[in-house]
Amino acid sequence: MTQDTACPADVFHRLVDGVSRLVAGDASQMAELTGLYAERTYVEHPMALDDIPLLTRDDVRRHFAAGTDMTPIADYRAADIVIHQTTDPEVVVAEFRYLGSVGGRSFRVPCVFVMRVRDGEIVESRDYISPLDRERALRETDESGPVR
């Protein structure tokens, strides 16, 4: 299936797979990830303290690039994925967790994404990610110091 004909659930799976690979240190995922979004999009993170909507593919690229300066998390992955179809064929609701370990400690970050996909591209998304769990996971310290 090409991106042009991808259904919303397929696009969601590509997104979380690409994010997992990016966080694990595979910077080559950047082009694929940003290519999942429409040139004009609307992405918000309602639970973030600084929720500034991402309005363009370039905004999305900068958002993902900001996360590439962290120490890679080799076992970062999406798990427990449940996708709910809606009465609108462009919209899915995905519940899942990002899992991994930092400094020998396992973590999980609960997430819910509400995505609108049109012509194989994300045109709108509300990404509910637990900010406290995410910060604990990605900025946790061990005996050698901060993960970042």
C-alpha positions as CSV (number, residue, x, y, z in Angstrom):
1,M,0.0,0.0,0.0
2,T,1.4,3.4,-0.9
3,Q,1.2,6.4,1.4
4,D,-1.3,7.9,-1.1
5,T,-3.8,5.1,-0.5
6,A,-2.9,4.4,3.2
7,C,-5.8,4.2,5.6
8,P,-5.6,6.2,8.9
9,A,-4.7,3.1,10.9
10,D,-1.8,2.3,8.5
11,V,-0.5,5.9,8.8
12,F,-0.8,5.7,12.6
13,H,1.3,2.5,12.6
14,R,4.0,4.1,10.4
15,L,4.0,7.1,12.7
16,V,4.7,5.2,15.9
17,D,7.1,2.9,14.2
18,G,9.1,5.9,12.8
19,V,9.0,7.7,16.2
20,S,10.3,4.5,17.9
21,R,13.1,4.2,15.4
22,L,14.0,7.9,15.7
23,V,14.1,7.8,19.5
24,A,16.3,4.7,19.2
25,G,18.8,6.8,17.2
26,D,17.8,6.2,13.6
27,A,17.9,9.8,12.3
28,S,17.1,8.5,8.8
29,Q,13.4,8.3,9.9
30,M,13.1,12.1,9.8
31,A,12.1,12.3,6.2
32,E,9.6,9.4,6.4
33,L,8.1,10.8,9.6
34,T,7.6,14.4,8.3
35,G,6.3,12.9,5.0
36,L,3.4,11.4,6.9
37,Y,2.0,14.9,7.5
38,A,0.3,17.2,5.0
39,E,2.1,20.4,4.0
40,R,-0.6,22.3,5.9
41,T,-1.5,20.4,9.0
42,Y,-2.7,21.0,12.5
43,V,-1.1,19.0,15.3
44,E,-1.5,19.8,19.0
45,H,-0.4,18.3,22.2
46,P,-3.1,19.4,24.6
47,M,-1.4,18.0,27.7
48,A,1.9,19.8,27.1
49,L,2.6,22.9,29.1
50,D,3.8,24.7,26.0
51,D,1.1,23.5,23.5
52,I,1.9,25.5,20.4
53,P,0.2,23.9,17.5
54,L,2.3,22.6,14.6
55,L,0.8,24.1,11.4
56,T,3.1,23.0,8.6
57,R,5.3,20.0,7.7
58,D,8.3,22.2,8.5
59,D,6.9,22.8,12.0
60,V,6.6,19.0,12.4
61,R,10.1,18.5,11.1
62,R,11.5,20.9,13.7
63,H,9.4,19.2,16.4
64,F,10.9,15.8,15.6
65,A,14.4,17.3,15.2
66,A,14.3,18.7,18.7
67,G,14.1,15.2,20.1
68,T,17.2,13.9,18.2
69,D,19.6,15.5,20.6
70,M,18.7,13.0,23.4
71,T,20.6,9.9,24.2
72,P,19.0,7.1,22.1
73,I,16.8,4.6,23.8
74,A,17.5,1.4,22.0
75,D,14.4,-0.5,23.2
76,Y,11.9,2.3,22.7
77,R,8.7,1.0,21.1
78,A,4.9,1.4,20.9
79,A,2.9,-1.4,22.6
80,D,-0.6,-2.3,23.6
81,I,-2.0,-0.5,20.5
82,V,-5.8,-0.4,20.2
83,I,-7.2,1.5,17.2
84,H,-10.8,2.6,17.3
85,Q,-12.5,3.3,14.0
86,T,-15.0,6.2,14.0
87,T,-18.0,7.0,11.9
88,D,-15.8,9.4,10.0
89,P,-13.5,7.3,7.7
90,E,-10.7,9.8,7.9
91,V,-10.5,9.7,11.7
92,V,-9.1,7.1,14.1
93,V,-8.5,7.1,17.8
94,A,-5.4,5.2,18.9
95,E,-4.6,4.2,22.5
96,F,-1.1,2.8,23.2
97,R,2.0,3.1,25.3
98,Y,5.5,3.9,24.5
99,L,7.8,1.5,26.4
100,G,11.5,1.4,26.9
101,S,14.2,1.5,29.6
102,V,16.7,4.2,30.7
103,G,19.5,3.5,33.1
104,G,18.3,0.0,33.7
105,R,14.8,1.2,34.7
106,S,11.7,0.4,32.5
107,F,9.2,3.0,31.8
108,R,5.9,3.4,30.0
109,V,4.3,6.5,28.6
110,P,0.5,6.3,28.1
111,C,-0.8,8.0,24.9
112,V,-4.0,8.6,23.0
113,F,-3.9,10.1,19.5
114,V,-6.9,11.4,17.6
115,M,-5.8,11.6,14.0
116,R,-7.5,12.7,10.7
117,V,-5.8,11.3,7.7
118,R,-6.7,12.5,4.2
119,D,-5.1,11.1,1.0
120,G,-2.6,9.2,3.1
121,E,-1.4,12.3,5.0
122,I,-2.1,13.5,8.6
123,V,-4.0,16.7,8.3
124,E,-5.0,17.0,11.9
125,S,-3.9,15.3,15.1
126,R,-4.4,15.7,18.8
127,D,-1.7,13.8,20.6
128,Y,-2.4,13.2,24.3
129,I,0.8,12.1,25.9
130,S,1.3,12.0,29.6
131,P,3.8,14.8,30.1
132,L,5.0,13.7,33.6
133,D,5.6,10.1,32.5
134,R,7.3,11.3,29.3
135,E,9.6,13.6,31.1
136,R,10.5,11.0,33.7
137,A,11.2,8.5,31.0
138,L,13.3,10.7,28.7
139,R,15.1,12.8,31.3
140,E,15.6,10.2,34.0
141,T,19.0,10.2,35.6
142,D,21.2,7.2,36.6
143,E,24.5,7.0,38.5
144,S,26.3,8.4,35.4
145,G,24.2,11.5,35.2
146,P,21.4,12.8,33.1
147,V,20.2,10.9,30.1
148,R,20.3,14.0,27.9
